[in-house]
Amino acid sequence: MLSKPDLAFIRSLSKASERKVHNLFVAEGIKLVHDMLGSFACALLIVKPKEYNLLSKRIGELPLELRPESCEVVSDSFDFSKISSLKSPQATLALFHLPELSVERLYASQELVMLLDNVQDPGNLGTIIRTADWFGIGDVVLSSGCADPFSPKVVQATMGALCRVHTPRLQGDTRDFLAHYRGLIYGTFLDGEPIYQMGLSTDIPDGQLLVMGNEGNGISPEVKPYISKRIYIPPYSSDGMGSESLNVAIATAICLSEFRRGVMK
């Protein structure tokens, strides 16, 4: 039975400081929890009887070391709003251990990798991670100024993409990572080359890094010197009176689509 301190502890994990101290994050909803079981070590699963029955097969398929360390099957009358961060709480919630992620293996990666430079909006970050998953991007590196990928809002927005997309956070200066990276580095700018004329492709022997900047300020001044190829997404407003810029998540989708389209030609 969940005690009042238990409820307070679970709610406290909505704060980044508490997630870091306890090395835990929260996922809610039966589909999301189902997807994350096996990808992250589960410390605690809280479910109603119906949802537990739906998850029991999945749990039984997992190796013993990946099964929930503790499972609390609550009554049908249990009020999940006591522990949920959602406006419409669902009858399944799990606490997962934060993964250990590093960037060293990416220095010489031959895959397309992303770097987010101070993307601070959780909704944008969650959408970008989900978009990266759609286009088969396995690594999205985060600068120290980015939103937390394991905050409740981001976790929900990714719709399970965190199971497949690694999101290592840079602990130091972004320039240190860029200086060690061995492939081509792309970034989005208003004075870059039109993206539809660049012939982008992921089918090249060297690695490629796509840098996407902050929502309001774009790529930071200290990162700009490391960009070897500048990408520009041209507008198609006939009278020149369209929007001044694109949302960073939308711009990410356009860029990744062009990289993947180059392989399909």
Sine and cosine of phi, psi and omega as CSV:
sin_phi,cos_phi,sin_psi,cos_psi,sin_omega,cos_omega
0.00,0.00,0.70,-0.71,-0.01,-1.00
-0.98,0.20,0.80,-0.60,0.01,-1.00
-1.00,0.02,0.16,-0.99,0.05,-1.00
-0.87,0.49,-0.66,0.75,0.09,-1.00
-0.88,0.48,-0.58,0.81,0.05,-1.00
-0.88,0.47,-0.71,0.70,-0.01,-1.00
-0.88,0.47,-0.68,0.73,-0.01,-1.00
-0.91,0.41,-0.62,0.78,0.01,-1.00
-0.90,0.44,-0.71,0.70,-0.01,-1.00
-0.89,0.46,-0.66,0.75,0.02,-1.00
-0.90,0.43,-0.56,0.83,-0.05,-1.00
-0.91,0.42,-0.35,0.94,-0.03,-1.00
-0.96,0.28,-0.01,1.00,0.14,-0.99
-0.96,0.29,-0.24,0.97,0.01,-1.00
-1.00,-0.10,0.70,-0.71,-0.02,-1.00
-0.86,0.51,-0.62,0.78,-0.03,-1.00
-0.88,0.47,-0.63,0.78,0.00,-1.00
-0.95,0.30,-0.61,0.80,0.06,-1.00
-0.87,0.49,-0.65,0.76,-0.02,-1.00
-0.93,0.38,-0.69,0.72,-0.02,-1.00
-0.89,0.46,-0.69,0.72,-0.10,-0.99
-0.99,-0.12,-0.08,1.00,0.04,-1.00
0.85,0.52,0.65,0.76,-0.05,-1.00
-0.70,-0.71,0.47,-0.88,0.17,-0.99
-0.67,-0.74,0.25,-0.97,-0.12,-0.99
-0.93,-0.36,0.66,-0.75,0.15,-0.99
-0.78,-0.63,0.62,-0.78,-0.06,-1.00
-0.77,-0.64,0.53,-0.85,0.02,-1.00
0.98,-0.18,0.65,-0.76,-0.13,-0.99
-0.91,0.42,-0.62,0.79,-0.01,-1.00
-0.92,0.38,-0.71,0.71,-0.01,-1.00
-0.90,0.44,-0.72,0.70,0.01,-1.00
-0.90,0.45,-0.67,0.74,0.04,-1.00
-0.83,0.56,-0.72,0.70,-0.03,-1.00
-0.92,0.39,-0.59,0.81,-0.09,-1.00
-0.99,0.15,-0.40,0.92,0.07,-1.00
-0.88,0.48,0.82,-0.58,-0.04,-1.00
0.99,-0.17,-0.46,0.89,0.05,-1.00
-1.00,-0.04,-0.52,0.86,0.05,-1.00
-0.78,-0.62,0.56,-0.83,0.06,-1.00
-0.94,0.34,0.80,-0.59,-0.08,-1.00
-0.99,-0.10,0.84,-0.54,0.01,-1.00
-1.00,0.07,-0.60,0.80,-0.06,-1.00
-0.44,-0.90,0.73,-0.68,0.08,-1.00
-0.89,-0.46,0.80,-0.60,0.01,-1.00
-0.87,-0.50,0.88,-0.47,-0.09,-1.00
-0.57,-0.82,0.37,-0.93,0.19,-0.98
-1.00,0.07,0.31,-0.95,-0.11,-0.99
-0.81,0.58,-0.69,0.72,-0.03,-1.00
-0.88,0.47,-0.71,0.70,-0.02,-1.00
-0.93,0.37,-0.56,0.83,0.03,-1.00
-0.89,0.45,-0.67,0.74,0.03,-1.00
-0.87,0.49,-0.58,0.81,0.01,-1.00
-0.95,0.32,-0.48,0.88,-0.03,-1.00
-1.00,-0.05,-0.25,0.97,-0.15,-0.99
-0.88,0.48,-0.60,0.80,0.01,-1.00
-0.90,0.43,-0.71,0.71,0.01,-1.00
-0.87,0.50,-0.71,0.71,0.00,-1.00
-0.88,0.47,-0.66,0.75,-0.02,-1.00
-0.91,0.42,-0.41,0.91,0.00,-1.00
-0.99,0.16,-0.26,0.97,-0.08,-1.00
-0.99,0.17,0.52,-0.85,0.16,-0.99
-0.86,0.50,0.45,-0.89,-0.07,-1.00
-0.82,0.57,-0.61,0.79,-0.06,-1.00
-0.95,0.31,-0.23,0.97,0.00,-1.00
-0.96,-0.29,-0.01,1.00,0.05,-1.00
-0.97,0.24,0.45,-0.89,0.00,-1.00
-0.79,0.61,0.72,-0.69,0.02,-1.00
-0.92,0.40,-0.52,0.86,0.02,-1.00
-0.55,-0.83,0.60,-0.80,0.00,-1.00
-0.74,-0.67,0.79,-0.61,0.01,-1.00
-0.89,-0.45,0.96,-0.27,0.06,-1.00
-1.00,-0.02,0.95,-0.30,-0.08,-1.00
-1.00,-0.01,0.22,-0.98,-0.01,-1.00
-0.96,0.29,0.30,-0.95,0.01,-1.00
-0.89,0.46,-0.35,0.94,-0.02,-1.00
-1.00,0.03,-0.06,1.00,-0.05,-1.00
-0.89,0.46,0.71,-0.71,-0.03,-1.00
-1.00,-0.09,0.97,-0.23,-0.05,-1.00
-0.94,0.34,-0.23,0.97,0.04,-1.00
-0.91,0.42,-0.28,0.96,0.04,-1.00
-0.94,0.34,-0.36,0.93,-0.05,-1.00
-0.79,-0.61,-0.11,0.99,-0.11,-0.99
-1.00,-0.01,0.48,-0.88,0.12,-0.99
-0.97,-0.22,0.04,1.00,-0.03,-1.00
-1.00,0.02,0.49,-0.87,0.07,-1.00
-0.93,0.38,-0.56,0.83,0.05,-1.00
-0.86,-0.50,1.00,0.05,-0.07,-1.00
-0.86,0.52,0.56,-0.83,0.04,-1.00
-0.94,-0.34,0.28,-0.96,-0.16,-0.99
-1.00,0.06,0.46,0.89,0.05,-1.00
-0.54,-0.84,0.78,-0.63,0.03,-1.00
-0.57,-0.82,0.64,-0.76,0.00,-1.00
-0.69,-0.73,0.54,-0.84,0.14,-0.99
-0.97,-0.25,0.82,-0.58,0.00,-1.00
-0.89,-0.45,0.50,-0.86,0.08,-1.00
-0.96,0.27,0.67,-0.75,0.08,-1.00
-0.91,0.43,0.66,-0.75,0.00,-1.00
-0.98,0.20,0.39,-0.92,0.11,-0.99
-1.00,-0.07,0.90,-0.44,-0.08,-1.00
-0.82,-0.58,0.64,-0.77,0.03,-1.00
-0.71,-0.70,0.30,-0.96,-0.05,-1.00
-0.96,-0.27,-0.16,0.99,-0.11,-0.99
-0.84,0.55,-0.63,0.78,-0.04,-1.00
-0.93,0.37,-0.23,0.97,-0.06,-1.00
-1.00,0.03,-0.21,0.98,-0.06,-1.00
-0.83,0.55,-0.64,0.77,-0.04,-1.00
-0.92,-0.40,0.39,0.92,0.00,-1.00
-0.89,0.45,0.63,-0.78,0.05,-1.00
-0.99,-0.12,0.09,1.00,0.02,-1.00
-0.99,-0.11,0.27,-0.96,0.14,-0.99
-0.96,0.26,0.83,-0.55,-0.01,-1.00
-0.88,-0.48,0.49,-0.87,0.06,-1.00
-0.94,-0.35,0.51,-0.86,0.14,-0.99
-0.77,-0.64,0.83,-0.56,0.05,-1.00
-0.98,-0.18,0.84,-0.55,-0.07,-1.00
-0.98,-0.19,1.00,-0.06,0.05,-1.00
0.88,0.48,0.67,0.74,0.15,-0.99
-0.98,0.20,0.93,-0.37,-0.24,-0.97
-0.97,-0.25,-0.28,0.96,-0.04,-1.00
-0.99,0.11,0.84,-0.54,-0.03,-1.00
-0.86,0.52,-0.61,0.80,0.02,-1.00
-0.90,0.44,-0.68,0.73,0.05,-1.00
-0.89,0.46,-0.71,0.71,-0.02,-1.00
-0.88,0.47,-0.71,0.71,0.01,-1.00
-0.88,0.47,-0.66,0.75,0.01,-1.00
-0.92,0.39,-0.63,0.78,0.02,-1.00
-0.90,0.43,-0.68,0.73,0.01,-1.00
-0.89,0.45,-0.67,0.74,0.03,-1.00
-0.91,0.42,-0.64,0.77,0.03,-1.00
-0.91,0.40,-0.67,0.75,0.05,-1.00
-0.86,0.52,-0.67,0.74,0.03,-1.00
-0.87,0.49,-0.68,0.73,-0.01,-1.00
-0.86,0.51,-0.63,0.78,-0.03,-1.00
-1.00,-0.07,0.21,0.98,0.11,-0.99
0.96,0.27,0.44,0.90,0.05,-1.00
-1.00,0.02,0.85,-0.53,-0.10,-0.99
-1.00,-0.05,-0.21,0.98,-0.06,-1.00
-0.66,-0.76,0.83,-0.56,0.10,-1.00
-0.84,-0.54,0.97,-0.24,-0.02,-1.00
-0.99,0.17,0.66,-0.75,-0.04,-1.00
-0.92,-0.39,0.75,-0.66,0.13,-0.99
-0.94,0.34,0.23,-0.97,-0.06,-1.00
-0.90,0.43,-0.33,0.95,-0.02,-1.00
-1.00,-0.05,0.08,1.00,-0.01,-1.00
-0.98,0.19,0.34,-0.94,0.12,-0.99
-0.89,0.46,0.33,-0.94,-0.02,-1.00
-0.98,0.17,0.87,-0.49,-0.01,-1.00
-0.92,0.39,-0.23,0.97,-0.01,-1.00
-0.95,-0.31,0.28,0.96,0.16,-0.99
-0.95,0.32,0.46,-0.89,-0.05,-1.00
-0.80,0.60,-0.67,0.74,-0.04,-1.00
-0.91,0.41,-0.66,0.75,0.00,-1.00
-0.93,0.36,-0.71,0.71,-0.01,-1.00
-0.83,0.56,-0.71,0.70,-0.01,-1.00
-0.92,0.39,-0.64,0.77,-0.05,-1.00
-0.92,0.38,-0.46,0.89,-0.02,-1.00
-0.96,0.28,-0.32,0.95,0.03,-1.00
0.81,0.59,0.62,0.78,0.05,-1.00
1.00,-0.06,-0.07,1.00,-0.02,-1.00
-0.89,0.45,-0.41,0.91,0.03,-1.00
-0.88,0.48,-0.32,0.95,0.05,-1.00
-0.93,0.36,-0.41,0.91,-0.10,-0.99
-0.88,-0.47,-0.31,0.95,-0.03,-1.00
-0.95,-0.32,0.88,-0.47,0.05,-1.00
-0.98,0.18,0.65,-0.76,-0.05,-1.00
-0.79,-0.62,0.91,0.42,0.01,-1.00
-0.92,0.39,0.66,-0.75,0.02,-1.00
-0.98,-0.19,0.73,-0.68,0.05,-1.00
-0.95,0.31,0.78,-0.62,-0.03,-1.00
-1.00,0.07,-0.39,0.92,-0.01,-1.00
-0.89,-0.45,-0.53,-0.85,-0.03,-1.00
-0.95,0.31,0.72,-0.69,0.02,-1.00
-0.84,0.54,-0.52,0.85,-0.03,-1.00
-0.90,0.44,-0.48,0.87,0.03,-1.00
-0.90,0.44,-0.67,0.74,0.03,-1.00
-0.91,0.41,-0.72,0.70,-0.03,-1.00
-0.90,0.45,-0.58,0.82,0.00,-1.00
-0.92,0.39,-0.49,0.87,-0.01,-1.00
-1.00,0.01,-0.31,0.95,-0.06,-1.00
-0.94,0.34,0.69,-0.73,-0.17,-0.99
-0.98,-0.21,-0.16,0.99,-0.07,-1.00
-0.99,-0.14,-0.17,-0.98,0.06,-1.00
-0.97,0.26,0.61,-0.79,-0.02,-1.00
-0.88,-0.48,0.87,-0.50,0.02,-1.00
-0.96,-0.28,0.47,-0.88,0.08,-1.00
-0.49,-0.87,0.40,-0.91,-0.01,-1.00
-0.99,-0.10,0.76,-0.65,-0.02,-1.00
-0.60,-0.80,0.34,-0.94,0.06,-1.00
-0.98,0.18,-0.24,0.97,0.00,-1.00
-0.91,-0.41,0.43,0.90,-0.02,-1.00
-1.00,0.01,-0.11,-0.99,0.05,-1.00
-0.99,0.13,0.70,-0.71,0.02,-1.00
-0.80,0.60,0.79,-0.61,-0.13,-0.99
-0.86,0.51,-0.53,0.85,-0.07,-1.00
-0.98,0.22,-0.08,1.00,0.03,-1.00
-0.94,-0.35,0.06,1.00,-0.13,-0.99
-1.00,-0.01,-0.28,0.96,-0.02,-1.00
0.89,0.45,0.67,0.75,-0.02,-1.00
-0.90,0.44,0.52,-0.85,0.03,-1.00
-0.30,-0.95,0.49,-0.87,0.11,-0.99
-1.00,-0.08,-0.05,1.00,-0.06,-1.00
-1.00,-0.02,0.87,0.50,0.06,-1.00
-0.74,-0.67,0.42,-0.91,-0.10,-1.00
-0.93,0.36,-0.53,0.85,-0.03,-1.00
-1.00,0.08,0.41,-0.91,0.05,-1.00
-0.95,0.32,0.34,-0.94,0.03,-1.00
-0.69,-0.72,0.62,-0.78,0.00,-1.00
-0.83,-0.56,0.82,-0.57,0.04,-1.00
-0.97,-0.26,0.88,-0.48,-0.02,-1.00
-0.98,-0.19,0.80,-0.60,0.08,-1.00
-0.89,-0.45,0.71,-0.71,-0.15,-0.99
-1.00,-0.10,-0.04,-1.00,-0.01,-1.00
-0.87,0.49,0.49,-0.87,-0.07,-1.00
-0.84,0.55,-0.64,0.77,-0.07,-1.00
-0.98,-0.21,-0.51,0.86,-0.13,-0.99
-0.94,-0.34,-0.11,0.99,-0.02,-1.00
0.95,0.31,-0.41,-0.91,0.00,-1.00
-0.94,0.33,0.73,-0.68,-0.10,-0.99
-0.93,0.37,0.47,-0.88,-0.06,-1.00
-0.83,0.56,-0.60,0.80,-0.04,-1.00
-0.95,0.30,-0.34,0.94,0.00,-1.00
-1.00,0.01,-0.49,0.87,-0.10,-1.00
-0.78,0.62,-0.68,0.74,-0.04,-1.00
-0.88,0.48,-0.32,0.95,-0.04,-1.00
-1.00,0.03,-0.15,0.99,-0.02,-1.00
-0.98,0.19,0.86,-0.51,-0.02,-1.00
-1.00,-0.04,-0.41,0.91,0.01,-1.00
-0.69,-0.72,0.85,-0.52,-0.03,-1.00
-1.00,-0.09,0.79,-0.61,-0.02,-1.00
-0.97,-0.24,0.69,-0.73,0.08,-1.00
-0.81,-0.59,0.78,-0.63,0.07,-1.00
-0.99,-0.14,0.97,-0.25,-0.09,-1.00
-0.96,0.28,0.58,-0.81,0.09,-1.00
-0.99,0.16,0.26,-0.96,0.00,-1.00
-0.82,-0.57,0.45,0.89,0.08,-1.00
-0.96,0.29,0.83,-0.56,-0.09,-1.00
-0.94,0.34,-0.46,0.89,-0.05,-1.00
-0.97,-0.24,0.06,1.00,0.02,-1.00
0.95,0.32,0.27,0.96,-0.06,-1.00
-0.95,-0.32,0.35,0.94,-0.03,-1.00
-0.98,0.21,-0.17,-0.99,0.01,-1.00
-0.88,0.47,0.51,-0.86,-0.04,-1.00
-0.97,0.25,-0.46,0.89,-0.06,-1.00
-0.41,-0.91,0.17,-0.99,0.05,-1.00
-0.97,-0.25,0.52,-0.85,0.18,-0.98
-0.86,0.51,0.62,-0.78,-0.11,-0.99
-0.89,0.46,-0.54,0.84,0.02,-1.00
-0.94,0.34,-0.62,0.79,0.05,-1.00
-0.92,0.39,-0.68,0.73,0.02,-1.00
-0.88,0.48,-0.62,0.79,0.04,-1.00
-0.87,0.49,-0.70,0.71,-0.01,-1.00
-0.88,0.48,-0.66,0.75,0.01,-1.00
-0.90,0.43,-0.71,0.70,-0.01,-1.00
-0.89,0.45,-0.74,0.67,-0.02,-1.00
-0.91,0.42,-0.59,0.81,0.05,-1.00
-0.88,0.48,-0.65,0.76,0.01,-1.00
-0.93,0.37,-0.63,0.78,0.05,-1.00
-0.88,0.48,-0.70,0.71,-0.03,-1.00
-0.96,0.27,-0.54,0.84,0.00,-1.00
-0.90,0.44,-0.54,0.84,0.02,-1.00
-0.88,0.48,-0.48,0.88,0.02,-1.00
-0.97,0.25,-0.49,0.87,-0.12,-0.99
-1.00,0.07,-0.18,0.98,-0.03,-1.00
-0.91,0.41,0.00,0.00,0.00,0.00
